[in-house]
Amino acid sequence: MNVHVGAAATPEEAEAIAKSLAEHLGVDVDVYVGEHDEPAASAAPPEVEYPLDDDLGPTDRERDLQAEIDDILEGGPEKYRDRLPEQGKLFVRDRLDLWFGGEGGTRGAGDASAAEGDPDGLHFEDGKFAAFDDWHPNAPDRESDDSDGDDSGGSSDRLPGDGLLTGAAEFEGRDVHFMANDFTVKAGSMAAKGVEKFLRMQQRALKTGNPVLYLMDSSGGRIDQQTGFFANREGIGKYYYNHSMLSGAVPQICVLYGPCIAGAAYTPVFADFTVMVEGMSAMAIASPRMVKMVTGEEIELDELGGPRVHAEESGSADLVARDEEHARELVADLVGYLPDKAGEKPPQRETKPPKFSPEGIDELIPESPNRPYDVRDLLDRVADAESVFELKEGYGEEIVTAFCRIDGRPVGVVANDPAVRSGAIFPDAAEKAAEFIWTCDAYEVPLLYLCDTPGFMAGSQVEKDAILEKGKKMIYATSSATVPKQTVVVRKAYGAGIYAMGGPAYDPESVVGLPSGEIAIMGPEAAINAVYARKLAAIDDPEERAETEARLREEYREDIDVHRMASEVVIDEIVPPSALREELAARFAFYEDVEKDLPDKKHGTVL
């Protein structure tokens, strides 16, 4: 506030005026004397020290409320909490402390008392009092339930928060929305109030553009209370509508801590990334009991939908953790490659030299196109040290999908692995790659293709397994991705494999080859057999036939050699292997802000 006084005022009078007005009005005051441009005196309101009146403080009303909150924080019946350690898992509030409590957490495991406070990174929680009227003895018109000798709501009817915690927190420096099932409340099952909390959390994530963490431990819908939340417009079915709307808008990461059955199993499969925990997690469309009832099959839950099943056979699990702490570590690493929301660039970090020297790349790659090597060894000579983060490692193993950093910049890698099935692309690998490419494109993560494949696998079984359909999805994802793409022809690039692996026709920013590279419809052996089989069969002398076959194979190899491809400008450059990392870093940096448009249409028809 500016105050002007007459020119005759003394400095002492100006100061007294400033202090008096600041104290009385509670604002900053500048006093100007006469025509001076600078204030003669300034004053700020005095700091208020509480309490203003020592007689004021919490009343019984507030103390009663705090007691109710403390009761809610205890979760479900004590007997169910007591069983958690033998199941190898944390009480849900201790789990939040692990995720959001910072180093060491804010309280010890098993002690979720309100007196210890919320985790340091927990911004706030929504809906603690959900379903309060249904169970708490303080609820209006509810008689105390002392069936277990506990007047504070200790009976099996306890429904604190309706079995679901939702809110906002800071995780690894990022603001996130979270939900977490309380398994001590009706086995984490979903009912009307919890469903409402879940939907609100998702809808708020659409507004804020912040990532969502789903910490799942739910047996599914509460069947005996399904009226009013199952098929309603704002019921469980809306979960998956909201998942679909959030997909590609903000990262959705799901960690499974228990058996997630039926409707509960769809949240992990809708998430962008799913983590299962060994000895604890499972997900399935129906429980073993229901499976037996419907099909007659007797099967244990782990065999039906445990971590191995979904990590190696269905491909629904991206990562498998050893325990709860490891699950958090995996997600902490994962989010480091992702932006908060679509349209933002993923975070960069300080450059690290690769684990092994790029000087060894040429020797690593065998001269013969059929000899195996582990493509991860190549990645360790291209990517920043300790930055390779592989997803779906046990599924579709002939293609490696991984995040890494090159010169500090996050990159999504799609790499054929010649150590597995010679790097041929099978249906599972094609589907895995397509989903990974699509996810990278959604979150602005540039793509690096390391091509060393004889192409898509042939045969009756892969046709039954939908090699054409799943191969189509991979090619579609590569075609539609608008992030910067770089392709390296490491060795063999045969058949439609070069199409799916970001070849020259698929709008990459560049295609470079190593001196070991070859691009062809098929490999020399198959080509010579296809084209010259009759001619060779007509040669009676075995030695002459072998010499002719060798000569034809060498002529064919000269036609497909990477030098010929560079001479005809099929590829952009041949790169010395020891310079590959440096070359890729320069190209990703140069094309970082490239913009690419897709045709004006509603969407494609390939899913």
Stockholm file with secondary structure:
# STOCKHOLM 1.0

chainA/1-607         MNVHVGAAATPEEAEAIAKSLAEHLGVDVDVYVGEHDEPAASAAPPEVEYPLDDDLGPTDRERDLQAEIDDILEGGPEKYRDRLPEQGKLFVRDRLDLWFGGEGGTRGAGDASAAEGDPDGLHFEDGKFAAFDDWHPNAPDRESDDSDGDDSGGSSDRLPGDGLLTGAAEFEGRDVHFMANDFTVKAGSMAAKGVEKFLRMQQRALKTGNPVLYLMDSSGGRIDQQTGFFANREGIGKYYYNHSMLSGAVPQICVLYGPCIAGAAYTPVFADFTVMVEGMSAMAIASPRMVKMVTGEEIELDELGGPRVHAEESGSADLVARDEEHARELVADLVGYLPDKAGEKPPQRETKPPKFSPEGIDELIPESPNRPYDVRDLLDRVADAESVFELKEGYGEEIVTAFCRIDGRPVGVVANDPAVRSGAIFPDAAEKAAEFIWTCDAYEVPLLYLCDTPGFMAGSQVEKDAILEKGKKMIYATSSATVPKQTVVVRKAYGAGIYAMGGPAYDPESVVGLPSGEIAIMGPEAAINAVYARKLAAIDDPEERAETEARLREEYREDIDVHRMASEVVIDEIVPPSALREELAARFAFYEDVEKDLPDKKHGTVL
#=GR chainA/1-607 SS CEEEECTTCCHHHHHHHHHHHHHHHCSCEEEEETTCSSCSEEECCCCCCSCSSTTCCCCHHHHHHHHHHHHHHTCSCHHHHHHTGGGTCCCHHHHHHHHHSCTTCSSCTTCCCGGGCSCTTEEEEECTTTTGGGTCTTSTTCCCCCTTSCTTTCSTTCCGGGGEEEEEEEETTEEEEEEEECTTTGGGCBCHHHHHHHHHHHHHHHHHCCCEEEEECCCCBCGGGCTTTSSSTTSTHHHHHHHHHHTTTSCEEEEECSEEEGGGGHHHHHSSEEEEETTTCEEESSCHHHHHHHHCCCCCHHHHHCHHIIIIISCCCSEEESSHHHHHHHHHHHHTTSCSSTTSCCCCCCCCCCSSCGGGHHHHSCSSTTSCCCHHHHHTTTSCTTCCEEESTTSSTTEEEEEEEETTEEEEEEEECTTTGGGCBCHHHHHHHHHHHHHHHHTTCCEEEEEEECCBCCSHHHHHTTHHHHHHHHHHHHHHCCSCEEEEEEEEEETTHHHHTTCGGGCCSEEEECTTCEEESSCHHHHHHHHHHHHHHTCCCHHHHHHHHHHHHHHHHHHHBHHHHHHTTSSSEECCGGGHHHHHHHHHHHTTTCCCCCCSSSCCSCC
#=GC SS_cons         CEEEECTTCCHHHHHHHHHHHHHHHCSCEEEEETTCSSCSEEECCCCCCSCSSTTCCCCHHHHHHHHHHHHHHTCSCHHHHHHTGGGTCCCHHHHHHHHHSCTTCSSCTTCCCGGGCSCTTEEEEECTTTTGGGTCTTSTTCCCCCTTSCTTTCSTTCCGGGGEEEEEEEETTEEEEEEEECTTTGGGCBCHHHHHHHHHHHHHHHHHCCCEEEEECCCCBCGGGCTTTSSSTTSTHHHHHHHHHHTTTSCEEEEECSEEEGGGGHHHHHSSEEEEETTTCEEESSCHHHHHHHHCCCCCHHHHHCHHIIIIISCCCSEEESSHHHHHHHHHHHHTTSCSSTTSCCCCCCCCCCSSCGGGHHHHSCSSTTSCCCHHHHHTTTSCTTCCEEESTTSSTTEEEEEEEETTEEEEEEEECTTTGGGCBCHHHHHHHHHHHHHHHHTTCCEEEEEEECCBCCSHHHHHTTHHHHHHHHHHHHHHCCSCEEEEEEEEEETTHHHHTTCGGGCCSEEEECTTCEEESSCHHHHHHHHHHHHHHTCCCHHHHHHHHHHHHHHHHHHHBHHHHHHTTSSSEECCGGGHHHHHHHHHHHTTTCCCCCCSSSCCSCC
//
